Amino acid sequence: MSKHKPWNLEIYRGFDSDFKEDQLLLNQPIREFLDSEDKFFLVGAKGLGKTLFLRYKSNLYHNRYGSSFQFNVSQTELTENLNIHAFAFSKEDLLRFRDEKIWRLIWELALWIMVFRLKDAPINPRLDKMIHSSKELSNILSHLLNHRNKIDQYHAFVGEFQEQKSKIQSAVALFIDDVDQALHALLNAPHHTDTYFEDEQSPSVEVWVNAQMGLVGAVYNLSRQNAHIKIYATIRKEAFEAYQGQMRINYRQHICTLQYTKGEIKEIFEKNIQLIEPADLQDRFANAPIGRFLGFDEFPHRFAVGPDDKRRVEEAFNFIYRHTYGRPREIVLIGYELNVLVSTLMYRGLNEETRYSEVRVLVNRVSNELLQQYKQEVIPYWDEVRLQHFISSVRSNVIAKEDFRLFDQDLLRQYYNLGLIGYARPANHSGLLRQVFNPPATYNYRRYQPLPATDYLLIHSTMDNLLLEQHTYGGFHNPYNIIGDGYDFYPRMDNSIHQLEYYLPQDILGNRMNAPSESSGHDFPMEEMYRNFFAFEKAVRRHERFQMHWKIAELVMGLLGRICYCNRLEKQFKTGYYAAKKAQYLTELDQHHYARQYNAEMADTSSEPAFDRFLDKLIGRYITLGCYLVLDLRIEWIHALLTRGRFDFTPNEASKDTALSYLSRGFFIRDLKRDEPRNPVKPEQRQCKQRIFTHLSTCEQDSLRAFIRNASDEVSFLGWIEDPAHEKWLHEEVLARMWHPE
């Protein structure tokens, strides 16, 4: 007997002799649907397994009843996947069928025709001619829709069938799938009625909802007309949620709503791990199944830190789960892709930290694919223009209350209802906050729920890749929180960054730390300014302002890194793609406030204007350090960037002395040289960079280390490079040679 393969995305296609029911997770709603004859509808979002379990029920019926039932499909086909053939049919035509009663009438007629066809019972010749003697439900429905000018005759045809219902003396079973997709295929073409406002109903949504609910009503009516008729179908949960008709309670008695807890999704994941051959596992002796699969069961987050200033640790499954919408198909897809990765000899030879990185990159890549798929589920279609505006406006995966006004409120509300934006709410009376995201398909298309009262909105992890294509890697993520449904939320945390020693450089240029330097714009020792400015325990708002401006500097450095990558790639491959990307990043760079009064004098060590000038110098100093030590930029390029907001890769020896004088006066960096150490492969140039690094503050050192790590990681993480061969070249020729502090 062959063993069932793990991560089988095609399991719904058939159930051979090797199939065992314990390969499936059968929770209470699924079990009820499979075991009950009067549960006609499996209701759920896409990706929850509606097709799988409708087909499985069909398979059970074929095995159980055999020839005593007449089916609309064979045991090989199991379901009829509806396909509306629009012979001369446009979206404009379909939008005329907005009333649920009309759809119920059309479905009733189509189903009666199908039942009589299966019993070889004659039907009205005029009707038979109208449907071209069709014997499949898709064709029958298509012809009825195309003869929309004769819809007034349909009532009479249905009446004829009802009068002859006694001809059906034995069981008939119909299994119908993909009704929602057949309708979506016709409705996703743009139409002038697609734009609508609050309290107005979209015609496309009305058709999509009412066509499915018309089927529900028709099946309900036929089952009451003749007990021999068994019709089972799948319905999208969004459609049922939007239905508010008087028969809602009656219909609910005949539906099973497909849904899963996080624990059940984890069980599905672990069932698949159990199907992997022991020899193919990374650590067959690990306690947790995911540890056997990946070689680890938890790992540190890339950015979020706890109160001890150490990176937060996250369970590997939780990391995977929060990058999905909690649906079985998604978790199996990620498992399949991970299985491909961990099966390679390359993965087996990696150290632990590199394994973490490989898993992160893969999960985020697949997560972005899940977002693209989710966008396709929106009726009638996803608004890309509004999404791009949102992407350009957002600056972090946590949006504070004071920034809500910067966004389109209707869009925030839509994304909240779709589960793409969550919020933080009190978890108990102690003030602990917990993150909440709506699961997919729980929203009502006809009336979105309002935004909750909250101080923080949170962006779903599936949107990370899309947002980071426009923003810098690392700087975008909230520094304290892992974003995910059910996770705790920490508004603000105290740690060592409030201590003066964290910000105070080990040494600066000349004797400026301990003595005045009027030629450099300060008639006091710089240590006095450092001590006063960084007394944050007495000036919380100044601390917040410093953090905000430092974050801008980190964003600028991230963009400069991308610009440098694009410049190198364009020079190497000359495709034009990287020139366009560089122009895009230069445009975004212009949006940030980085050209400042870096060389302005500081009048004293205690006034707010003096603190503002000092803050400018700190920002310019960090940008200069990143450009000089990490990006290997010439000092005249750095000077032009900071003074004129211009980024030019053309060498200019004549301006070097001016540039060095400006940078030295403004930023007091010790050991800054006219002849830059631009080749860190050479030991003496590495040593030059290391000497500069040792003179810096711990804050500056930590930020530079993070920039180096992020500048390298984002190449793999974001996937914006045009060709895998280009990425390989960048890793080998640029990133591998990038200077790293000792």
C-alpha positions in Angstrom: 0.0 0.0 0.0 1.4 3.4 -1.0 1.7 6.1 1.6 -0.3 9.3 1.2 2.1 12.2 0.3 2.4 15.2 2.5 1.4 18.8 1.5 -1.0 17.5 -1.1 -2.7 20.6 -2.6 -4.7 18.4 -5.0 -6.2 16.0 -2.5 -9.7 17.2 -3.4 -9.3 15.7 -6.9 -10.0 12.2 -5.9 -10.1 9.5 -3.2 -8.4 6.3 -4.3 -8.2 3.0 -2.5 -5.2 4.2 -0.4 -7.2 7.2 1.0 -7.9 7.1 4.7 -10.4 9.5 6.4 -7.9 10.2 9.2 -5.8 12.1 6.6 -8.4 14.8 6.9 -9.3 17.1 9.8 -13.0 16.6 10.4 -14.2 19.1 12.9 -17.8 19.3 14.1 -19.3 21.4 11.2 -17.6 19.1 8.6 -18.7 16.0 10.3 -22.2 17.3 10.4 -22.2 18.1 6.7 -20.9 14.7 5.8 -23.3 12.8 8.0 -26.6 14.7 7.5 -28.8 14.3 4.4 -30.6 17.6 5.1 -27.4 19.8 5.3 -27.5 20.9 1.7 -24.9 23.7 1.8 -21.3 24.0 2.9 -20.7 27.7 3.6 -17.3 29.2 4.0 -14.6 31.5 2.7 -12.3 30.5 -0.1 -9.4 28.2 0.9 -11.3 26.5 3.7 -12.0 23.2 1.9 -15.5 23.6 0.6 -14.6 21.8 -2.6 -12.7 19.1 -0.8 -15.6 18.2 1.5 -18.3 18.5 -1.1 -16.4 16.1 -3.3 -15.8 13.8 -0.3 -19.5 13.8 0.5 -20.2 12.9 -3.2 -17.6 10.1 -2.9 -19.3 8.8 0.2 -22.7 8.8 -1.5 -21.4 7.0 -4.5 -19.9 4.3 -2.3 -22.8 4.1 0.0 -25.8 4.2 -2.5 -24.2 3.2 -5.8 -26.8 2.6 -8.6 -29.7 3.2 -6.2 -29.0 6.9 -6.6 -28.9 8.8 -9.9 -26.1 11.4 -9.8 -25.4 14.4 -12.0 -21.7 13.4 -12.0 -19.7 10.2 -12.1 -17.5 9.0 -9.2 -14.5 10.3 -11.1 -16.0 13.8 -11.5 -17.7 13.9 -8.1 -19.0 17.5 -8.6 -20.2 19.7 -11.4 -18.0 22.8 -11.4 -20.4 25.5 -12.6 -19.3 27.5 -15.6 -21.7 30.1 -17.1 -21.2 30.3 -20.8 -22.0 33.9 -21.7 -22.7 33.3 -25.5 -24.0 36.9 -26.0 -23.8 37.9 -22.4 -22.1 40.9 -20.9 -21.7 42.2 -17.4 -24.2 44.9 -18.3 -26.7 42.1 -19.1 -25.9 40.2 -15.9 -26.4 43.3 -13.7 -30.1 43.3 -14.7 -30.5 40.1 -12.7 -30.2 41.8 -9.3 -33.3 40.5 -7.6 -33.0 37.3 -5.4 -36.5 36.2 -6.5 -35.5 36.2 -10.1 -32.4 34.1 -9.4 -34.4 31.7 -7.3 -36.8 31.2 -10.2 -34.0 30.6 -12.7 -32.3 28.2 -10.4 -35.5 26.3 -9.7 -36.2 25.9 -13.4 -32.6 24.8 -14.1 -32.6 22.3 -11.2 -36.0 20.8 -12.2 -34.7 20.4 -15.8 -31.6 18.7 -14.5 -33.6 16.3 -12.2 -35.9 15.3 -15.1 -32.9 14.8 -17.4 -31.4 12.4 -14.9 -34.7 10.4 -14.8 -35.1 10.5 -18.6 -38.4 12.2 -18.0 -39.7 14.4 -20.9 -39.9 18.1 -20.5 -41.9 20.8 -22.3 -40.6 20.8 -26.0 -40.5 24.6 -26.1 -38.3 24.6 -23.0 -36.2 21.8 -24.4 -35.6 23.8 -27.6 -34.8 26.9 -25.5 -32.0 25.1 -23.7 -30.8 23.2 -26.9 -31.5 19.8 -25.2 -28.6 20.4 -22.8 -27.9 17.8 -20.2 -25.4 19.6 -17.9 -26.4 22.2 -15.4 -23.9 24.8 -16.6 -25.3 24.7 -20.1 -28.9 24.7 -18.9 -28.3 27.7 -16.7 -26.4 29.5 -19.4 -29.2 29.1 -21.9 -31.8 30.3 -19.4 -29.8 33.4 -18.7 -29.2 34.0 -22.4 -33.0 33.8 -23.0 -33.6 36.6 -20.5 -36.3 38.1 -22.7 -38.4 35.0 -22.0 -38.1 35.1 -18.2 -41.8 35.7 -17.8 -42.5 32.2 -19.2 -40.2 30.6 -16.5 -43.0 30.6 -13.8 -45.2 28.5 -16.0 -42.4 26.0 -16.7 -41.6 25.7 -13.0 -45.3 25.1 -12.4 -45.4 22.3 -14.9 -42.5 20.6 -13.2 -44.2 20.9 -9.8 -47.3 19.3 -11.2 -45.2 16.4 -12.4 -43.0 16.0 -9.3 -44.5 12.6 -8.5 -42.6 11.2 -11.5 -39.5 11.3 -9.4 -39.9 8.1 -7.4 -36.3 7.3 -6.6 -33.3 9.2 -5.2 -31.5 11.9 -7.3 -28.4 13.6 -6.0 -26.8 16.7 -7.5 -23.4 18.1 -6.3 -22.7 21.7 -7.5 -19.5 23.6 -6.9 -17.9 26.9 -8.0 -21.1 29.0 -8.3 -19.2 32.0 -6.7 -16.3 31.7 -9.1 -18.5 31.4 -12.2 -20.3 34.6 -11.2 -17.0 36.4 -10.3 -15.6 35.6 -13.7 -18.4 37.6 -15.3 -18.5 40.4 -12.7 -14.8 41.4 -12.4 -14.9 43.5 -15.6 -14.9 47.2 -14.8 -18.3 48.9 -14.9 -19.4 52.5 -14.1 -21.7 51.2 -11.3 -18.8 49.6 -9.4 -18.0 52.9 -7.6 -20.5 53.4 -4.9 -20.7 55.1 -1.5 -21.9 54.4 2.0 -25.5 53.2 2.2 -25.6 52.5 -1.6 -25.5 49.0 -2.8 -23.1 47.8 -5.5 -25.0 46.2 -8.4 -22.1 43.7 -8.8 -22.3 42.7 -5.2 -26.1 42.4 -5.3 -25.9 40.0 -8.3 -23.1 38.0 -6.7 -24.9 37.6 -3.4 -28.4 37.1 -4.7 -27.4 34.6 -7.4 -25.9 32.3 -4.7 -28.8 32.9 -2.3 -31.2 32.2 -5.1 -29.6 28.8 -5.4 -30.1 28.3 -1.7 -33.8 29.2 -2.0 -34.3 27.0 -5.0 -32.7 23.9 -3.4 -34.7 24.6 -0.2 -38.0 24.6 -2.3 -37.1 21.5 -4.3 -36.2 19.5 -1.2 -39.7 20.4 0.2 -41.4 19.4 -3.1 -39.9 16.0 -3.3 -37.9 14.1 -0.6 -36.1 12.0 -3.3 -34.3 15.1 -4.5 -30.9 15.7 -2.8 -28.9 18.8 -3.9 -25.7 19.8 -2.3 -23.7 22.9 -3.1 -21.0 25.2 -1.8 -21.8 28.9 -1.0 -19.4 31.7 -0.1 -19.7 32.9 3.5 -19.6 36.5 2.3 -22.8 35.9 0.4 -24.7 34.3 3.3 -23.5 37.1 5.7 -24.9 39.7 3.3 -28.3 38.0 3.0 -30.9 39.5 5.3 -34.1 38.0 3.7 -37.0 36.6 5.8 -35.9 33.0 5.0 -32.5 33.4 6.6 -33.4 31.4 9.7 -35.0 28.6 7.6 -32.0 28.4 5.3 -29.6 28.3 8.3 -31.1 24.9 9.4 -29.7 23.4 6.2 -26.2 24.9 6.1 -22.9 24.0 7.8 -20.5 26.8 8.2 -16.9 25.8 7.6 -14.4 27.4 10.0 -11.3 26.4 11.9 -9.6 27.3 15.1 -5.9 28.1 15.2 -5.4 24.8 16.9 -7.1 22.9 14.1 -5.0 24.6 11.5 -1.9 23.6 13.5 -3.2 20.0 13.6 -3.5 20.0 9.8 0.1 21.2 9.6 1.3 18.6 11.9 -0.7 15.8 10.2 1.3 16.6 7.0 4.6 16.5 8.9 3.7 13.1 10.2 3.5 11.9 6.6 7.1 12.8 5.9 9.5 9.9 5.9 11.7 10.0 9.1 14.9 10.1 7.0 13.7 13.3 5.4 13.2 15.1 8.7 15.7 17.7 9.9 15.6 16.5 13.5 13.7 13.3 13.9 14.2 13.3 17.7 12.8 16.8 18.3 9.8 17.0 20.7 7.6 19.2 18.5 6.6 18.1 15.0 7.6 21.5 13.6 11.0 21.1 15.2 11.4 17.7 13.4 10.4 19.4 10.2 12.4 22.7 10.2 15.2 21.7 12.7 13.9 24.4 15.2 10.6 25.1 16.8 11.1 28.7 17.8 13.4 31.6 16.7 14.0 35.3 17.4 12.1 38.0 15.6 14.2 40.2 13.4 13.2 43.5 14.9 10.8 43.3 17.9 12.6 43.5 21.3 11.3 43.0 24.8 11.8 45.0 28.0 15.3 43.4 28.4 16.3 44.9 25.0 16.6 41.4 23.6 14.8 40.1 20.5 11.5 38.6 21.2 11.3 34.8 20.6 8.4 33.4 18.5 7.2 29.9 18.0 7.9 28.8 14.4 4.3 27.7 13.7 2.9 31.0 15.1 5.2 32.9 12.7 3.9 30.8 9.8 0.3 31.1 10.9 0.3 34.9 11.2 1.5 35.2 7.6 -1.7 33.5 6.4 -5.4 34.3 6.8 -5.9 31.1 8.9 -7.1 28.9 6.0 -6.1 25.3 5.4 -5.1 25.7 1.8 -2.7 28.5 2.8 -1.0 26.6 5.6 -0.6 23.5 3.3 0.9 25.7 0.5 3.5 27.2 2.9 4.2 23.7 4.2 4.7 22.5 0.7 7.1 25.3 -0.1 9.0 24.8 3.1 9.3 21.1 2.4 11.0 21.9 -0.9 13.4 24.2 1.0 14.3 21.9 3.9 14.7 18.9 1.6 17.8 20.5 -0.1 21.4 19.6 0.8 22.0 23.4 1.1 19.5 23.8 3.9 20.9 20.8 5.8 24.4 22.4 5.7 23.3 25.8 7.0 23.9 27.1 10.5 21.0 27.9 12.7 20.8 31.7 12.1 20.9 31.2 8.3 18.2 28.6 8.5 16.0 31.2 10.3 16.7 33.7 7.6 15.8 31.2 4.8 12.5 30.3 6.4 11.7 34.0 7.0 12.3 34.8 3.3 10.3 31.9 2.0 7.3 32.5 4.3 7.2 36.2 3.5 7.4 35.5 -0.2 4.5 33.0 -0.1 2.6 35.3 2.2 2.7 38.0 -0.5 1.3 35.5 -2.9 -1.6 34.9 -0.5 -2.3 38.6 -0.4 -2.4 38.7 -4.2 -4.8 35.8 -4.2 -7.0 37.4 -1.5 -7.2 40.6 -3.5 -8.7 38.5 -6.3 -11.5 37.4 -4.0 -12.9 40.9 -3.6 -16.2 41.6 -5.5 -16.2 43.0 -8.1 -12.5 43.7 -8.1 -9.7 45.2 -5.9 -9.0 48.9 -6.1 -5.3 49.1 -6.8 -5.2 52.9 -7.0 -6.4 53.3 -3.4 -4.0 50.6 -2.3 -1.0 52.4 -3.8 -2.1 55.6 -2.0 -2.3 53.7 1.3 1.1 52.2 0.7 2.7 55.6 0.0 1.0 57.1 3.2 1.8 54.5 5.8 5.2 54.6 7.6 5.0 51.6 10.0 3.1 48.4 10.5 1.5 50.1 13.6 -0.6 53.3 13.0 -1.1 55.4 16.1 -4.4 57.2 16.7 -3.0 60.7 16.0 -2.1 59.5 12.5 -5.6 58.0 11.6 -6.6 61.3 10.0 -3.8 60.9 7.4 -5.7 58.0 5.7 -8.8 57.5 3.7 -11.3 56.6 6.5 -13.4 54.5 4.1 -10.4 52.5 3.0 -9.3 51.9 6.6 -12.8 50.7 7.3 -12.8 48.4 4.3 -9.3 46.9 5.2 -10.4 46.4 8.8 -13.5 44.5 7.6 -11.4 42.4 5.3 -9.0 41.6 8.1 -6.0 43.4 6.5 -6.0 45.9 9.3 -6.4 44.9 13.0 -6.5 46.8 16.2 -5.3 46.7 19.8 -8.0 46.3 22.5 -7.9 45.7 26.3 -7.5 42.1 27.2 -8.3 42.4 30.9 -8.8 45.0 33.6 -5.0 45.3 34.1 -4.6 47.3 30.9 -2.9 44.6 28.9 -3.6 45.1 25.2 -4.2 42.3 22.7 -4.2 42.3 18.9 -7.4 41.5 17.0 -7.8 40.8 13.3 -11.0 39.8 11.6 -10.9 36.4 9.8 -11.6 36.4 6.1 -15.2 36.4 4.9 -16.8 37.5 8.1 -17.6 40.9 6.7 -20.9 42.0 5.2 -20.5 43.4 1.7 -23.7 45.4 2.0 -22.6 47.2 5.2 -19.1 47.2 6.6 -18.7 47.4 10.4 -17.3 50.7 11.7 -13.7 51.1 12.8 -13.3 50.1 16.5 -12.4 52.6 19.1 -8.7 52.1 19.6 -5.4 53.9 19.9 -3.6 51.6 17.5 -4.4 50.1 14.1 -2.2 47.2 13.0 -1.3 46.1 9.5 -1.5 42.4 8.7 1.7 40.5 8.1 0.7 39.4 4.6 1.1 43.1 3.5 4.7 43.3 4.7 6.3 42.6 1.3 4.0 45.0 -0.6 4.7 47.8 1.9 8.4 47.2 2.2 8.8 47.5 -1.6 8.0 51.2 -0.9 9.7 51.6 2.5 12.9 50.6 4.1 13.5 47.1 5.5 13.7 47.1 9.2 12.7 50.7 9.8 9.1 49.9 8.8 8.5 47.4 11.6 7.4 48.5 15.1 10.4 47.9 17.4 8.4 46.4 20.2 5.6 44.2 18.7 5.2 41.1 16.7 2.0 41.7 14.7 -0.5 38.9 14.7 -4.0 38.0 15.8 -4.1 37.1 19.5 -0.6 38.5 20.3 -0.1 40.9 23.1 0.5 44.6 22.2 3.0 46.8 23.9 2.4 50.6 23.3 5.7 51.8 24.6 8.6 50.2 26.5 11.4 51.6 28.7 14.9 50.3 28.1 18.6 51.3 28.1 18.2 53.9 25.3 17.2 56.4 27.9 20.7 56.3 29.5 23.2 59.0 28.5 26.0 56.4 28.1 24.1 54.8 25.2 24.4 58.1 23.2 27.7 59.4 24.2 30.5 58.8 21.6 33.8 57.2 22.8 35.6 60.1 21.1 35.1 62.8 18.5 37.3 64.9 16.2 40.1 66.9 17.9 39.4 67.9 21.5 35.9 69.1 20.8 34.3 66.8 23.4 36.2 68.5 26.2 36.8 72.0 24.9 35.0 74.8 22.9 35.6 75.2 19.2 34.3 78.5 17.8 35.5 77.6 14.3 33.3 74.6 14.5 30.2 76.5 15.7 30.2 75.8 19.4 31.9 77.8 22.2 31.4 75.1 24.8 32.6 71.4 25.2 30.4 69.0 23.2 30.1 66.7 26.2 28.0 69.4 27.9 25.6 69.5 24.9 25.4 65.7 24.9 24.6 65.5 28.6 21.9 68.2 28.4 20.3 67.0 25.2 20.1 63.4 26.2 18.7 64.0 29.7 15.5 62.3 28.4 14.2 61.4 31.8 13.5 65.1 32.2 12.4 65.7 28.6 10.1 62.9 27.3 8.9 64.9 24.3 12.5 65.6 23.2 13.1 61.8 23.4 10.1 61.2 21.2 11.3 63.9 18.7 14.7 62.3 18.6 13.3 58.9 17.9 11.1 60.3 15.2 14.0 62.0 13.5 16.3 59.0 14.0 13.7 56.8 12.3 13.7 59.2 9.3 17.5 58.9 9.2 17.1 55.1 9.1 14.6 55.4 6.3 16.9 57.6 4.4 19.8 55.1 4.8 17.6 52.3 3.6 16.6 54.2 0.5 20.3 55.1 -0.1 21.2 51.5 0.1 18.6 50.6 -2.6 19.8 53.4 -4.8 23.4 52.2 -4.5 22.3 48.6 -5.3 20.4 49.9 -8.4 23.4 51.9 -9.6 25.7 48.9 -9.4 23.2 46.6 -11.0 22.4 49.0 -13.9 26.2 49.4 -14.6 26.6 45.7 -14.6 23.5 44.5 -16.5 22.3 47.6 -18.4 18.7 46.4 -18.6 17.0 49.8 -17.9 15.0 48.2 -15.1 17.4 49.3 -12.4 17.6 52.9 -13.7 13.8 53.1 -13.4 13.9 51.6 -9.9 16.7 54.0 -8.9 14.6 56.9 -10.1 11.6 55.6 -8.1 13.7 55.4 -4.9 15.2 58.9 -5.6 11.7 60.3 -5.8 10.8 58.7 -2.5 14.0 60.0 -1.0 12.9 63.5 -1.8 9.9 63.0 0.5 12.1 62.8 3.6 13.6 65.8 5.4 17.3 65.1 5.2 18.8 68.3 3.9 19.1 70.4 7.0 21.1 73.2 8.6 23.9 70.8 9.6 26.6 73.5 9.9 24.6 76.1 11.8 26.1 77.4 15.0 24.8 76.3 18.4 24.4 79.3 20.6 24.2 77.4 23.9 23.7 74.0 25.5 20.2 74.4 26.9 17.8 76.3 24.6 15.4 74.5 22.2 16.9 76.2 19.1 20.3 74.9 20.1 18.9 71.4 20.7 17.3 71.6 17.2 20.6 72.4 15.6 22.3 69.6 17.6 19.6 67.1 16.5 20.3 68.1 12.9 24.0 67.4 13.4 23.2 63.9 15.0 21.1 63.0 12.0 23.6 64.2 9.5 26.4 62.4 11.4 24.5 59.1 11.2 23.8 59.4 7.5 27.4 60.3 6.9 28.6 57.3 8.9 26.3 55.0 7.0 27.4 56.4 3.6 31.1 56.4 4.4 31.5 53.1 6.3 28.9 50.9 4.7 27.9 52.2 1.3 31.4 53.3 0.4 30.3 56.6 -1.0 32.8 59.4 -1.8 32.8 62.3 0.6 31.9 64.8 -2.2 28.8 62.6 -2.9 27.8 62.7 0.8 28.4 66.5 0.9 26.2 67.0 -2.2 23.5 64.8 -0.8 23.3 66.6 2.6 23.7 70.2 1.3 21.8 70.2 -2.0 19.6 67.1 -1.7 21.3 65.8 -4.8 22.6 62.2 -5.3 25.3 62.0 -8.0 27.7 59.1 -8.6 30.2 61.2 -10.6 33.6 61.6 -9.0 34.7 65.2 -8.4 38.2 65.5 -6.9 38.1 69.3 -6.9 35.3 69.4 -4.3 36.8 66.8 -1.9 38.6 69.3 0.3 35.4 71.4 0.7 33.4 68.3 1.4 35.8 67.0 4.1 35.9 70.4 5.8 32.1 70.6 5.8 31.6 67.0 7.1 34.3 67.4 9.8 33.0 70.7 11.1 29.4 69.6 11.1 29.6 66.1 12.4 32.9 65.8 14.4 33.7 62.3 13.2 37.1 61.2 14.3 39.4 59.7 11.6 37.3 60.8 8.6 39.7 60.8 5.6 39.8 62.7 2.3 40.8 59.4 0.6 37.9 57.2 1.5 38.5 53.5 2.5 36.2 52.3 -0.2 37.7 48.8 -0.6 37.1 46.9 2.7 38.7 43.8 1.2 42.0 45.5 1.9 43.1 45.0 5.6 44.3 48.5 6.1 41.0 50.0 4.8 39.0 47.6 7.1 41.1 48.8 10.0 40.5 52.4 9.1 36.7 51.8 9.2 37.0 49.9 12.4 38.8 52.7 14.1 36.0 55.1 13.2 33.5 52.6 14.4 35.1 52.2 17.8 34.9 56.0 18.4 31.1 56.0 18.0 28.3 55.8 20.6 26.5 52.5 21.3 23.4 54.0 19.7 25.2 54.7 16.5 27.0 51.3 16.5 23.7 49.5 17.0 22.0 51.4 14.3 24.8 50.8 11.8 24.8 47.1 12.6 21.1 46.9 12.0 21.5 48.9 8.7 24.2 46.4 7.5 22.0 43.5 8.5 18.9 44.9 6.9 20.6 46.1 3.7 21.8 42.6 3.1 18.6 40.8 4.2 16.2 42.9 2.1 17.8 41.7 -1.1 16.4 38.3 -0.4 13.4 39.3 1.5 11.8 41.8 -0.9 12.4 40.1 -4.2 12.5 43.4 -6.2 15.6 42.3 -8.2 14.7 41.5 -11.8 16.6 38.3 -12.3 17.8 35.6 -9.9 21.2 35.8 -11.6 21.4 39.5 -10.8 20.6 38.7 -7.1 23.4 36.1 -7.1 25.8 38.7 -8.6 24.8 41.3 -6.0 25.4 38.9 -3.1 28.8 37.8 -4.4 30.2 41.0 -5.7 28.6 43.6 -3.4 27.1 42.2 -0.2 29.9 39.6 0.4 32.4 42.5 0.3 30.4 44.9 2.5 32.3 46.0 5.6 31.1 44.5 8.9 32.3 45.8 12.2 34.3 43.4 14.4 
